[in-house]
């Protein structure tokens, strides 16, 4: 079944949405902070006002000696100055000096509780007011001076502020919508242009130029890279056409000669040994020429594919395995994998180091992908009977016996499903197989369904035993120093 292609969103729409959402979130955060700060500031100012008014009123009571007339004269002035309400209350909550039908029993009980600890004054929140209270003597009787600062105005202020902020927010959102659409269009326009030119390049148009007057450094770098790729592809295309033309000519000439001299042998020189041998020699020479031409084409193909041939060398296989395992540290640190290492020190082999590094990396990566829920992988390297055996164990579901012969084939994967997505091209084990065959290293896999798998490789000890011993001694001296 053909995999359905995922529907991707336009970069222009993504940028527009990101800018717009960012603006909306920023405005909402600003409004919330503004409301919070305004409310806190107003409450702090109210507390400060009632406290100052209470202190002045208390001083006025003390200066008047508790005389009601003198106190009443300053009460109105202080109320107007600090925008507060001042009440003198008896222990039962009744208002003194002025007529007030309000009942302040609850406030008196709250104040008495606060002042029972020996404090001379207190500031408290009661219902919708900030109250400063202190005990005084008025007309020879005990009373309570209460200064009330009501918070009703802050609610009206917050409502007006929210209305004004809402209008501002709507305007800002519309502005952000327009600006983000403009900015996203400016950003994506060069990408669209480069994409259109890339499609022309894919159709074989090599005379186009990607570089333009772009404001973005990344787009400029991308266009430079595509211009370089265009030049290289153009060269490769030219070389390919020339190669096909030359190969066609080189193949046609010897094939024509082989056919012609074969006909001459059959029709003319078949009975004359000297001529027959001469003609057969020409056919043989032309066949050798064709063979050499094929070899040259294969060598060219290897070079074009980047398949380099590296001479074998003696190297420390233990250090190489440590190095590869260390590359998977990010999995042990971030995803809970456990990679156990059972590696003997200073084991040397004689092979193509870069290709063996590729083998080890592919096998360890394969084990990480297919291990079980415990995310445990064991990597071992040990020497036995003149051979060095490398093993990678996983705790996965294992491979059914009928599938074992096929796992080394290209693009083959087990039919078993896995909880973790296995990323890869399907060529990993096939690459391992071809490298190990070219290096002459025995290899295989042991697997049991439900218990996991063990991939193993055997490496030969280096032929230069004396040189290996000298390298080990030198390594030991460096470790001691």
N, C-alpha and C positions, 0 to 999 in steps of 0.2 A: 504493500500500500504506500502510495507516494505521500510523503510528509507534507502537510499543509504549511505553506509559507506564512510566517508571522507578519501581521500587519503593523508596520512601524508608523509612528507619528512624525509629522514634519518637524524639523528643527525650529522653524519659524514659530509654529504653534507652541512648542515646548518653551521656547524663550519668552514668548508673549505671556503664557500662563505663569511662568516662574516670576517674571517681573511684576505682573498684576497681583498675584498672591502675596508676594513679598511686600508690595506697597500696602495692601489691605491689612496684613498682619502688623506691619509697622505702625499704621494709623491706629489700629485697635489697641496696641500696646501703649501708644502715646496717650490715647484717650483715657485708658484705665489708670495710667500713672498720673495723668493730670487730675483726674477726679480724686484719686487717693491723696495726692499731695495737697490739693485745695482743701479737702475735708480736714486733713490733719492740721493744716495751717490755721484754718478757721477755728477749730477746736482749741488749739494751743493759744490762739489770740483771745478766745473767750475765757479760758482759764486764767490767763494773765490779767484780763480786765476785771473779773470778779474778785480776784485776789487783791489787786490794788484798791478797788473800790471798798472792799471789806476792811482793809487795813486803814484807809482814810476815815471810814465811818467809825471804826473802833476808836481811833484817836480823837474823833470829834465827840464821841460819847464820854470818853475819859476827861476831855477838856471841859465839857459841860457839867461834869459832876453828876451825870445821870438825869439832868433836867430834860423833861420831855419837849418843852417848847423850843429850846435851843437846838436839840437834836433834830426835831422835825424840820427846822429851817435849812439845815445842811443836807438832809436826806434827798430832797428834790434836786439839789444842785449836783450831788454826786451821781445820782441816777442819770441825769441828763448828760453829764460829762462822760461817763463810761458805758452808757446805753445798757444799763442793768436795772433790775428790780430789787429794792431793799425792803425787807420785812423784819420787824421785831416781833418775836413769838414768845408767848408764855409757855411754861412746861406742858400745857394741855394742847398746844398748837393753835391758840387763838392769836389774832393779829392785834398788835398794840399800836397806839398813836393815830392810826388812820382806820377808816371803815373799809373792811375787806371781808366779803362773805366766804372767801376761800378757806378750805380746811387744810391745815399743814401738819396734822398729827403725824403722818408717816414721816415727814421730813424731820420733825422734832425727835421721833424715836431713833431715826438713823443717826442724827447728830449726837444725841445723848450716848448712843453706843460707841460712836467714834471718839468722843471726848472723855469717856469713862476711863480711858487708860492714862490720863494725866496730860494729854495734849491740850494746848490753849486754843488751837484753831484747826480746821480741817477743810479739805476740798474734796467734794464727792460728786458723782454722777447720779442724778435721781430722775428717772423717767426721761424727759426730753430737755433736761436743764443741767447746767454745771453750777454747783452751789458751793459758796464759801461760807463757813459758819464758825462762830465763836461765841462764848458765853460772856454776857455783860450784865451790869446792874443798872436798871432803869426805874427811876422814881422809887428807889429803895427795894425793888423786887428783882429776883433773878429772871433773866430773859436770855433769849438767843438772838444774836444778830445774824441774819441769813441774807446773803447777796446772791441773787439768781440771774444767771445768764442763759437765756433760752436759745436752743439750737434750731428753732423753726426756720430761721432765715437761711441756714445752710442748705436745707432741703430745696428751698426755692432757687437758691444759687446753683445748686447741683443740677436741678432740672433745666434751668436756662443754659447752663454750661453744656449739658449733654445735647440740648437742641442745637446750640451753636456748633458744637463739635460734630454733630451728625451732618449738618449742612456742609461743614468743611471737609468731612470725610468723604461725602458723596462727590464733592468737587475734586478732591484728591484722587479718588478712585477713577473717575472719568479721565482725569489728566494722566494718571498712571497707565490707564488702558491705551490711550492714544500714544503716549511716549513709548511704551513697551512695544506696541505694534510697529512704530517707526524704527526703534532700535533693533528689534528682531529682524526686520526687513533689511536694514543696513548690514547686519552681521551675516545673514544667510545669503544675501545676493552674491557675494564672491564665491561661496560654496556652490551655489547653483550654477554659476558660470563655469567654475572648474569642472563640475560634474558633467555639464553639457560638452565641454571640450574633451573630457576623458572618454565619453561615448563616441565622439568622432575619432579619437585615437584608436578605440577598439575596432572601429570599422576600417582601419588602415589609413587614416588621414594623418600623415607624419609631418605635414607642413604647418600645423597649427602651433601656436605659442601659448603656454599657460600663464606666463608671467604677465602681470598687469599692475596697475597703480593701486595696490591694495593697502588699506590702512592698518591691517592686522598682520603682525609679524608671523604668526603661525600659518596664515593663508599664504603669505609670501614664500615661506619656507616650503610649504606643500607644493606650491606652483613650481618652485625651483626644482624640487625633487621629481615632479612629474615631467618637467622639461628634460631633466637628465635621463629619466626613464624613457621618454620619447626618443631621445637621441640614441640611446642604447638599443631600444627595440628596432629603430630604423636601421641601425648598423647590422643588428642580428638578422633582420629581414633581408637586407641586401646580401649579407653573407650567405644566408640560406638559399636565396635565389641563385647566387653565383655557384654555391656548392652543388645545387641540383643540376645546374647547367654543366658544370665541370664533370660531375659524377656521371651524368648521362653520356657525356662525350667520352669519358674514360672507359665506361662500361661498353659503350657501343663499338668502339674501335677494336678492342681485343675479342669481343664476341663475334664481330664480323670476320675477323681474321681466323678465329677458331672454326667458324662455320665454313669459311672458304677453303682452308687447308684440309679440313675433314672431307669436303667434297673432292678435293684434288687427290687425296689418298684413295678414296673410293673409286674415282673415275680415271685417274691418270697414273699416279705413282705407286699404286698398290702392288705391282709386280716388280718394281725396281727398288731394291733394298736401300740404296743410298738416298734416293729421292724420298722414299717413304720415311726413313729415319730423320731426314732433314725436316720434312713437313711435320712429323710427330714432335720433333724438338721444338718447332715454332709453337705448336699447340700447347705443349707443356710450359713453355716460357710465358705464353699469354695467360695460361691458367694461374701460374705463379704470380703474374702481375695482378690478376683479378683478386687473388687471395691477399696480396699485400695491400691492395686498395681497400678491401673489406676491413683488414686489420687497422689501417689508418683511420677509416671512418668510425670504427668502434672506439679507438683511442680518442678521437675528437669528441665523440658522444660522451665518453667518461669525463673529459675535461669540461665540456659544456655543462654537464650535470653536477659538477663539483665533487665527483668521486675521486678523491686523491688517494694515492698509494703511498703509505708511510713505511719506511724500513723498520723492521723489528728492533727492539732495544731492551736491555735489562733495566727493569725499574722495580721500585718498592710497591708491590701489590697491596700490602697492608695499608700504607699511607693513602693509596688511591681509594681503597674502600672507605677508610675514615673520611676522606674528603667528600665522597659522594653521599655518605650517610649524613654528614653535616649539612648538606644542602636541603635536607628534609626537616631541619630543626624548626622551621616555621610551623610545620604541622604539629610537632610535639608541644610547641609553646602556645599555639592558638586554637587547635582543634582536638587536643587530648590524645593524640597518637602516642604510642609507646614503641620505640624502635630499640630493641635489645641488640647489643653488639657483643659477639663472641669471636673476637678477631685476634689471632696470634700476631705478635710483633715481628717485623723485619722479615717478611716472606717476599721473596723476589721471583719474578718470572721473566720470560723472554718473548715478547710479542709486540704488536702494534699498540702502543700505549693509548692513543686517542680512540681507537676502535674498542679496546677493552673497557675504557671509561664509559663509552656509549652503552656497552653491554650491561655493565654493573648498574648504571643509572636506569636503564629501561627495566631491568628485573626488579630493582627496589621500588620503582614507581608503580610497576604492575602489582606488586604485593600490597602496596599502600592502597591502591584502588580497590582491590578485591578482598582485603582482610575483613574479619568479622566485626561484630558490634563492639568487642573489647578494643578494637583499633590497635591490635598488637602485631608487630612484625619482628621477626628475629633474623639478623644478618650474621652469618658465621663464616670464618675463613680459617682453615687449619691445614697443616701439612701431614701427609700420611703416605709412607712407602714411596717417597720421591715425587709424589704428586701433590698439588695444592688444590684443595676442594673448596669451592665457594658455594654457599647455600643461602637461599632466601625463603623463609617460612612465613606463611600467613595463616590466619585462623578463619578463613572464609568458608563458603559452602562446599568448596572442593569441585573437582571436575569429574563428570561421569566417565567411566572407562572407555565408552564408545567415542567420546569426544577427544580423548588424549592425542590420538594421531593427527588431529586436524588443527590443534591450537597454534602450531607454528606457521600455518598458512596465512597468506596475506588477507587482511580484512576479516579474519575469522574472530568471532567472539562467542563465548558460552551463551547458551540459551537461557541460563538462569538469570533472574532479575536481581538487581542489587539496590540497596537503600541509598547508597551514595552514587551520584552520576559519575560514570567513568568517561573521562575525557581522553580522547586519543584518536589517532588516524586508523587504527587497526593494523598498523605495520610494525609495531614495536617488537613483537616476538619474531616476526619474519626477518626483521633487521638483525636481531640477535642471532637467529639461526644462520643467516648468510655470513655474518662476521665470524662466528665461531667455526663454521665450516672452512672459511678461508684461512683462519688462524690454526686449524688443526686441533681444536680443543673439543674433547667429548662433552656432551651436555644432555640434559633430559629433565623430566619432571616426574615427581611422585605425588600422587594425590589420592585422598580418600573423601568420599562424599560426606559432608557434615563435619569434617575435621580440618579441612584446609589443604593447602598444596605446598610443595617444596620444589623450587626450581634450583637446579645445581649445574655447576660448570667445573671442569677439572683443567687446571693449568699445569704446564710442565715447568720444572725448575730450570733456570737458565743453564745453557751448556757451559758457560765460563764459570765453573765452580770456584776456582781460585779468585777470580775477579769479584764474585759475589761475596766470598768470605772477607776479602779486603774491604769491600764497601760496608759490611756489617761491623767490622772492627773499627773503621773510621767513624761510623755512626755511633758506636758505643763510646768512643773517645769524646765525641761532641756532646753526648748526653752527660758524661761525667763532668765535663768542663762547665 
